[in-house]
Amino acid sequence: MSTPSARRLVMDILRRTLDNNQDLQAAVDDVLSASPATPQDKGLATELAYGYLRMRGRIDFLLSQLLKNPVQTSPIMKRILGVAIYELLFLSRIPDYATLDWAVTLVRERLDQTMGKVANGVLRSLLRLGLAVRFEDYYQTKTAGHDQFLSAWYSCPKWLVRMWLNSYGKERTQAFLQATLGAPPLGVRINRGHARAEELRNNLQPLKLDSSNWGFAVTQWPEFLQQAVSEGAATRQSLAAQKIMDFLGVDHWPSPVLDACAGRGGKTYLVAERGKSVWASDVNVFRLRQLKAEGARLGFDIPAFRAQGQGPYPLRQMPRTVFLDVPCSGLGVISRRPDIKWKRTAADCAGLVALQGEILRAAADILTSGGCLAYVTCTLNPEENEKQIERFTRDHPSFSCLRQSTSDPAEGLGEFFYGAVLRKS
Ligand SMILES: C[S@@+](CC[C@H](N)C(=O)[O-])C[C@H]1O[C@@H](n2cnc3c(N)ncnc32)[C@H](O)[C@@H]1O
């Protein structure tokens, strides 16, 4: 039997994202848009790519138990077996024999007959383990120590498990790890100035999991929401991201606001929708172009210019608020971007800490007395969060931190942001 289209697509997506370092969603978009596959196959390929990357740590642990020589097994063999194991354990609608069939065929095609037989043996051994491998107990008895157990069961690299345990303690770490395993709820922000805003808010009530004023987390994305987005009445944005902006008191920020890491403008237009005069800058011109297109959709025309966050800023008038949604390690949004946990390293985090420090210093220079500095990351790493702000206020005694917080796992939004707001005396 030939390998079904969805599995070829998923192998291509995984090659791009894991071997070529492309962002997962961009890899999915590129591969699917170039493929004539059916919508069902494209849906399955997306589900397999996200699902496999979420569970890859647990799957690799199982492979380490099932393969005779896991270290010397080729990466492509492990990847094919990994996706097949994901299907066997997590997708009940695909019969086991169909999974074994495509996986063995693909291993034979990419490697050889002998490896095809090995693949067949490994998958059959997994099936013989039965239900046990679906439960925590199996991993608890097969691993040495709590870190290793957490790493296997929650499918997370050991360095990250250790960093979180040292920084956040057992209970919070477990809550963060649990959140990485599922897809986060969809988020929507209503454009409160839009003529249909009130109607949209009423229509969203029955779908809501949680809400904050004009922000919603929803269980589904019906046609009327798609329509609202195309009419500029709504924007896709996680509720966790909107809540951190409320926590930072965005409604009270003095204008003009410079959003100095504006990217595609996700948060820039949240600020604009709150009635603030806002300017956008970013180092990436391509993102700024997308930001301008977003403005056209939402009915805003805000000044946008390229600038390095480390300065200098090409400004004639000074902002009264600088908003920094800084480049960060993204460890708070693993549920949405599961590729991150397999790509990030402790060394990347250290580089980002240094860059964020420089961006903060340049922001401090352009703020005058009474100015407001708002800092956000989507990561769970104290060096980029609390310790970054601690170092900054120590080096800049004219700034005091008014409040700081990290999203609470108990809210169930699956994504975690850190935010701090500071005032210059
Ligand atoms: C977390 S993203 C911002 C997301 C955006 N605020 C939003 O809500 O859609 C960080 C942004 O920082 C930008 N960036 C990275 N390095 C930078 C630098 N040295 N100076 C300014 N911006 C930088 C990236 O291009 C990216 O758009």
The ligand as a Gaussian input file, in Angstrom:
#p B3LYP/6-31G(d) Opt

LIG

0 1
 C        6.965000      39.093000      20.947000
 S        7.152000      39.722000      19.355000
 C        6.030000      41.075000      19.332000
 C        4.621000      40.681000      19.097000
 C        3.688000      41.846000      18.902000
 N        3.821000      42.844000      19.923000
 C        2.243000      41.370000      18.856000
 O        1.542000      41.447000      19.849000
 O        1.850000      40.898000      17.781000
 C        8.694000      40.539000      19.459000
 C        8.996000      41.451000      18.329000
 O       10.262000      42.029000      18.583000
 C       10.887000      42.249000      17.346000
 N       12.329000      42.391000      17.584000
 C       13.274000      41.434000      17.678000
 N       14.478000      41.989000      17.911000
 C       14.278000      43.327000      17.971000
 C       15.121000      44.434000      18.166000
 N       16.424000      44.279000      18.369000
 N       14.569000      45.655000      18.148000
 C       13.263000      45.839000      17.941000
 N       12.399000      44.823000      17.743000
 C       12.909000      43.578000      17.766000
 C       10.502000      41.070000      16.485000
 O       10.594000      41.397000      15.109000
 C        9.070000      40.813000      16.965000
 O        8.169000      41.431000      16.105000

